[in-house]
Amino acid sequence: MKRGNIFLLVSALFILLISSGCSEQETSKKVSLDEKGVETAGKAEAPSKETLYFGFDLRLGPKEDIKIYAPFLKYLEKATRRHFRIKFTEKYEKTLKNLGEGTTQFAAIGTLSYAIGNEMYGIKYLLSGVNQEGDPRYHAAIIAAPDSKIRDIKDLKGRSFCFGSKMSTQGHLIPRKMLEDVGITLKDLNHYYYSGSHTDTASDVLKGECDAGGIQDVLANRLSAEGKIKIIAFSEPYPSSIIAYNKSVDSDTVRAVKAALLAFEPKGRHKSLLFDWDKTEMPLGFTVLNEFEIDRVTALARKYELIKEQR
């Protein structure tokens, strides 16, 4: 082989290695709705606007969450005639930062993330998810292993506890309030930590890495029905996950997306388009929530200095 050809071959390999290394370090991933391996609901008809990026807080796991949201965004494309793409990150903090800085235009986030994001970036509230009972509120659950001797929240004093993400409403904020309501502060726990997600918390409880943990009610009910965990207590209702948007999104787009979400019928005419939508906190679609409900979460976030901490 000629010396010039060898040089070109080596150069090409070097560039390939550099490109590969860079891609592995990315924490945010843009996912096309038509990407192979992602469930979709067909092509949208001639989107008329530039691409809108949609983020979401991690719930079940990266692959499963993407499969859930991809066909949902296909519905939004058809209903709004705008083009959507998923921008995924595993960290709640990054999801919020992306929305606040305009890297994403819309996101499905917990009310705690919204309270922090509204304070930090001025992100806007659009709509709230509706649960299986037709309520735009949900519950957190404190769980333990099926054979655990723990019977009551009061039994958790001096025990180890696993929260989800520190910015999770159901995985941190509400369980912390549940503990506090029976006189248990973080200092009263033998040990506590943050697993990062509801699924990881449930897994750690099952593996015995903690005595109990706090997770979302939908997952808790499913795992309890399967005999995998024991539910110690449910919280009082708090506002469900919401759709929020960046303050720079134009009003026409906001109106179009809001109208599409209010017309969304996941148990009716749009059911065949979706994938595992019943596993979300929005199984019956979306509605407008009284701002007082969101203010309750904001007050708790201030009390626990979670808003101050993110500044």
Residue, then its C-alpha position, 0 to 999 in steps of 0.5 A: m500500500k502506498r504511503g499516502n493511502i496509509f496516511l489517509l487510512v490512519s487519519a480516518l480511523f483517528i477521526l472515527l475514534i474521536s467522534s465515538g468518544c465524544s458521543e459516549q460522553e453526552t448526557s442529553k440525547k435527541v431522539s427522532l420519533d422515526e428512529k428505528g427501535v422507537e415505537t411510533a404512531g405514523k407520520a405527521e402531516a406536513p409540520s409547518k413550524e421549526t422543530l420543537y424539543f420535548g423533555f421529560d423526567l425519568r420515570l420507569g427507565p430510558k428505553e421504556d419512557i422513550k417508547i411511551y412518549a414517542p407515539f404521544l408526540k406523534y399525536l401532537e405533531k398531527a394535532t398541531r402540525r408542528h414537528f417534535r423531537i424528544k430530547f432525553t436526559e436521565k437527570y431531573e436537574k438537566t431536564l429542568k435546565n434544558l427547559g429553562e434555557g430553551t434547549t427544549q420548548f416543552a416538558a413533562i415534569g413534576t410539580l417540584s421541578y416546575a416550582i423550582g423552574n418557575e423561580m429560576y427561569g420563569i418557565k410556564y405552566l400549561l396543563s396537569g395530568v389526569n389520573q385513573e380516577g379522573d383527578p389531576r392529583y396523585h399520591a406518593a407511596i412509602i414502600a418496604a419489602p414484602d417480608s419486612k416487619i415495618r407496618d407503619i411510617k412511625d416504624l421508620k425512625g432509626r431505619s434507612f430510607c431511599f428517596g428517588s431524585k432529590m427534585s422528585t415530587q413523589g420520590h422525595l418531597i412528598p415522602r419527606k413530608m409524610l415522614e415529618d408528619v409522624g415526627i421523623t426528620l432526616k436526622d431521625l433516620n439511620h441513613y438516607y440517600y437518593s437513588g435517582s428514580h422511582t424504579d431504582t428506589a423500588s429495586d433497592v428496597l427489594k434488594g435490601e439496600c434500604d428498609a423503605g423508600g418513597i415512589q410514585d403511586v402508579l408504580a407502587n400499585r403495580l408492584s404491590a399487585e405483583g407481590k413484589i413490594k408492600i405499601i406502608a402508606f399513601s400520602e394525601p393528594y398532591p398536584s400531578s405531573i404537568i406539561a410546562y413550557n419555556k417562556s420564549v415559546d410563541s403564543d400561537t404554538v402554546r395555544a395549539v399545543k394546549a388545544a391538542l392536549l385538552a382534546f387528547e383521549p388516551k382511553g378513547r379515540h387515541k388509544s390505538l396510537l399509544f404505547d403503555w400510556d396507562k403507566t404514566e401519571m396522565p392516563l386520562g389526559f390533561t386538564v387545568l389545575n387550580e394554582f393553589e394546589i401548585d402553591r402547596v408544593t412551592a411552599l414545601a420546596r421553600k420549607y426544605e430549601l430546595i428552591k434556594e438550593q438550586r439557585 
